[in-house]
Amino acid sequence: MNEEVQMAIDEAKEQMEKALTHLDSELRKIRAGKAHPSMLDSVMVDYYGSMTPLKQVGNVSTPDARTITVQAWEKPMLDPIATAIINANLGLNPQSNGEVIIINVPALTEERRRDLSKRVRAEGEHAKVSIRNGRKDANDFIKSSEKDGLSEDMAKTAEASVQNLTDAYSKKVDEMLDAKEADIMTV
């Protein structure tokens, strides 16, 4: 196969891989009713005048499935951390006992589970659109190469290769969505 066409296919594969990586990071942000330290990844704390990620001012852990604890490395930081968690608008209510911040993660209602499931599907659709854009870019390049002298057989083979990639990555997206949805719907 033509070197340039192979490069276009590789670029499409790279774009599809990025779509999967992005989907994975977005799905991690959607909580499934269980406490997880990554739920607080987006929290920025006012650390002596500069906005700092929560991970850099304390230790985040989950002692059980419904509780997150934050152990501040400096005691005076407990109040700013609690304020930052409230301001992050995550729907969590931090409580301080003077030593650590304790966050009880409420169980999800059926309605909230359905909303989260819809959000998961929307994220999946964004990933699929990105995958299809990668396919379109590669196919456009193959068609222009065909006009510039690439044989028809090579073009058909290349297009089939791109379609196989697209199908494989779309299947991976569906598997990720099904797993996340099952996680969300599990009570």
C-alpha positions, 0 to 999 in steps of 0.5 A, a space after each residue: 500500500 502507498 506510504 502516504 495512504 498508510 500514514 493517513 490510516 495511521 492518523 485516523 487510528 491515532 484520532 480514534 484512539 484519542 477519542 477512546 482516551 477522552 471518552 474514558 476520562 469523561 466516563 471516570 468523572 461520572 460517578 456511579 454511586 460509589 465513592 472514588 478519589 477521582 471524584 475530587 480530581 477537578 477540585 482546586 483549593 486556594 492554597 495561600 493565594 494560588 489555586 492548587 489541585 486538591 491532590 497537592 494539598 492533601 491525601 484523598 482516600 476512600 475507607 468504604 464504598 460511601 465515604 471519601 476522606 481528605 487528610 490535609 497535609 497542613 491543619 489550617 488547610 481544612 477549611 479552604 479544602 472544605 470550601 473548595 469542595 463545596 464550590 466545585 459544585 459536585 453535590 457533595 457535603 464535606 464535614 470536618 472533624 478537626 483532623 480530616 474532612 469526611 464526605 458521605 457520598 449519597 446513594 443515587 436515586 433511580 431518576 439520577 441513575 437514568 440522567 447519568 445513563 443519558 449523559 454516558 450515552 451522550 459522551 459515547 455519541 461524541 466519541 463516535 462522532 470523533 471516530 467517524 471524523 477520523 474515518 472521513 479524513 482518511 477516506 478524503 485523503 484516499 480519494 484525493 490520492 486516487 485522483 493523483 494516481 493511486 490505483 483503484 484496487 489500493 484505494 478500495 483496500 485502504 477504504 476497507 481498512 479504514 472502515 474496519 478500524 472504525 467498526 472496531 473502535 465503535 465496538 470498543 466505545 459500545 463496550 465501554 458505555 455498556 460497562 459504565 451503564 451497568 455500573 451506574 444502574 447497579 444498586 
